[in-house]
Amino acid sequence: MSVSFGSPGPYVSALHDAGIVVASQVQATAGAVAAVDAGVDIVVAQGTDAGGHTGSVGTLPLLQLVLDAVDIPVVAAGGIATARGLAAVLAAGAAGAWVGTCLLACPEAATAPGARDKVLVADETDTVLTRVFDVAQGIGWPEAFAGRALRNRFTDAWHGREAELAADPAARRRLADARKAGDYDTAYVYAGQAVALVRQSLPAAQVVRSLGEGAASLLAERSEELFGDERRPR
């Protein structure tokens, strides 16, 4: 179970008593150390490249910092959507990767058809880290954890004007109506910066297999190029 965006401390003992492994997503080194002190089994270094609620530090620097700061397995999250990304974080020392955006277009995902269409054509510059969707829905997420989503008319109009948005019930109703209508020019689609790497609606099993097998192949090839046959993984 992942317990994140707050202290996992109150939950770890009960989860462990039930035989459940506990992970916690962290967005800074201090959070990683605190999670380990709370007794979690896995730390997830979630960079701002990620879709949805996240912090402000990029995945690669955060991963390096967290790997040096803790001595339990670290999983990398944020911006990982292909075998190259998985190979990169494994080579750095991560125990694995937590992926989300690369699964948004899969047939098994609960992504609405209109949202899936937006994902499949979005570029890496088409996301924004913003609080407008939380503010418009009256959701009290801490300001430190904004949400990375695809830019649209709503974010273009209100990003940076959150106080005005909170005081504008008509704008908040427009977002609610857009969600019901499936109008994703206004409603939100949370996605990370790796969204530009998602160009097909593929089965989830195929995506996961491609990530794992591709990363293994890349790591083996690079090991041979750099070190020769004697250092190649077996």
C-alpha positions, 0 to 999 in steps of 0.5 A, spaced: 500 500 500 502 506 498 501 512 503 503 518 501 502 526 501 503 526 509 506 522 514 505 514 513 507 513 520 500 512 523 499 507 518 505 503 518 504 498 524 497 496 522 499 495 515 505 491 517 501 487 522 496 485 516 502 483 512 502 489 507 508 492 504 508 499 505 511 504 500 511 512 500 511 517 495 516 522 496 518 529 493 524 531 497 530 528 501 527 530 507 520 526 506 524 520 504 528 520 510 522 521 514 518 515 511 524 511 512 524 513 520 516 511 520 518 504 518 516 504 510 519 498 506 519 502 499 520 509 498 518 512 491 522 518 489 517 522 485 519 527 481 515 533 478 515 530 471 510 526 474 502 526 472 497 528 478 499 531 484 507 532 485 512 536 488 517 541 484 524 537 483 525 533 477 526 525 477 533 525 476 536 529 481 531 527 486 532 520 485 540 521 486 539 525 492 534 519 495 538 513 493 544 517 497 539 518 503 536 512 505 538 504 505 531 501 503 529 500 496 527 506 492 523 506 486 523 512 481 517 515 478 515 521 474 517 521 466 518 514 465 514 511 459 519 507 455 524 502 456 530 507 455 527 511 461 526 504 465 533 503 463 536 509 466 533 509 473 535 502 474 542 504 472 542 509 477 540 504 482 533 504 483 529 498 484 524 499 479 519 504 476 512 507 478 509 508 471 502 512 470 502 516 464 504 511 459 498 507 461 493 512 460 491 510 453 491 503 454 484 499 453 484 497 460 485 504 463 479 508 466 481 514 462 475 517 458 475 516 450 475 524 450 481 524 455 485 518 451 484 522 445 488 528 448 493 524 451 495 521 444 496 527 441 499 531 447 507 534 446 512 534 452 510 541 453 503 541 453 503 540 461 502 545 467 503 544 474 497 547 477 493 548 483 487 550 479 483 544 478 484 543 486 481 550 487 475 549 482 473 543 486 474 545 493 479 540 494 484 542 500 491 539 497 497 542 500 500 548 496 506 544 496 503 539 491 500 542 485 497 537 480 501 536 473 495 536 467 494 537 460 494 545 459 487 547 456 482 553 456 481 552 464 488 552 466 490 558 461 485 562 464 486 561 471 493 558 472 496 564 477 489 567 479 487 561 484 485 566 489 480 569 484 478 562 482 476 560 489 471 566 489 468 565 482 462 560 483 461 560 476 467 558 473 467 552 478 461 550 475 463 550 468 469 545 470 464 541 474 459 541 468 465 540 463 467 534 467 460 531 466 460 533 459 467 530 457 469 536 455 477 536 456 478 543 453 476 545 460 476 539 464 482 536 467 487 530 464 492 529 469 498 527 465 506 527 466 511 530 461 512 523 458 505 524 455 509 525 448 511 518 448 504 515 448 502 515 441 498 508 441 493 505 445 496 498 447 494 493 451 497 494 458 501 487 458 504 489 452 506 496 455 509 493 461 513 487 457 516 492 452 518 496 458 521 490 462 524 487 456 527 493 452 530 496 458 534 489 459 536 489 452 539 496 453 542 495 459 546 489 456 548 492 450 551 498 454 554 494 459 558 490 453 559 497 449 562 500 456 566 494 459 566 488 454 563 481 455 567 480 462 562 485 465 556 483 461 550 481 465 548 474 465 
